[in-house]
Amino acid sequence: MPAAATSRSRRLTGLLILAALLAVAALAGLVLGSRDLPLGTVYDALTCPGDWPLTCPAVGTDAEIVRQLRLPRTGLALATGLALGMAGALIQGYTRNPLADAGLLGLNAGAAFLAALGIYLFGLTAPAQYIWFAFAGALLTGLVVFGVASLGGGRAGPLSLVLAGAAMAALLTALTNAIVLLDASALDTYRHWVVGTVAGHDASVLAQVLPFLLVGAALAVAATPGLNVLSLGDDVARGLGVHLARSRTLGLAAVVLLVGAATAAVGPIAFIGLIVPHIARVFTGPDQRWLVPYSGLLGALALLVADVIGRVVARPGEVQAGVMVAALGAPFFVLLVRRRKLVSL
């Protein structure tokens, strides 16, 4: 069998293994929590209609826990983790920076600023209300960063994107801190969102961001062939017929949709977009056509596992997923850097 076919088969097998691990983690998300539920109860809650108590033994409190709390929470963790993982791979590819993530481009800061502004000005308290402000903040910041990076030379290169994103992040973070310090009630609502958590969100939150996540994921997959050529350098890519501005616009549109929707729904969650692509490159190499889907599945798995661990370690309370990701991700990333050189982009 040719080496290319063997490599493709191995990568497809890896995707199937990741999908199986995701299914196991999702099942754990439905079973484990402040009160563990038997597998049979979870099955009944998912398969039996709620208006037939005589034939559906899971009708009652346990069924409500599964249907109203854990099922939306698990779905939100899967969707947002997938988005953050894919976006992290794209950001590192377009900036050619192995330490790049959504925070480097200022997208998290933009989402946080408009979320805090909406909470302060309009007294918003429910995630379904301020989620649109957060999404608009990430979207507008992405447009501004891309626009500023394109000034002068007419195209947004890797270095100009990083510099523009870092400047916007610093400015918006300072403005956000000023807003939340003006109003104690606004600070209380904002800090629940900004810590990064998939808890406390019903199915309506996932329904609101899912269309943006699906479009962003489709654009991300479509951007991977052009990103492979861009990794060879702008001059080589131009010589091979790649339209640089169009290719970068497509990829950055995917990043803005993925990061904006995910951050709006669950708050800014660090390390997923930073660490996951490095793990994925161990199995895929630099080929973006495989790296992006691998990073997405690994991101979903990482966020879901962090959420489940956070429920178990602090019973009957819980540790938010954003805190768990940072607590587990920081030492892991240090270990990764110390034990091996980062895979070149």
Secondary structure, DSSP 8 states (H G I E B T S, - for coil): --HHHHHHHHHHHHHHHHHHHHHHHHHHHHH-SSS---HHHHHHHHHS-TT-TTT-TTTTHHHHIIIIIIHHHHHHHHHHHHHHHHHHHHHHHHHT-TT--TTTTTHHHHHHHHHHHHHHHH---SHHHHHHHHHHHHHHHHHHHHHHHTTTTSS--HHHHHHHHHHHHHHHHHHHHHHHTT-HHHHHHHHHHHT--STT--HHHHHHHHHHHHHHHHHHHHHHHHHHHHTT-HHHHHHTT--HHHHHHHHHHHHHHHHHHHHHHH----SHHHHHHHHHHHHHTT-HHHHHHHHHHHHHHHHHHHHHHHHHHTTTS---HHHHHHHHHHHHHHHHHHHS-----
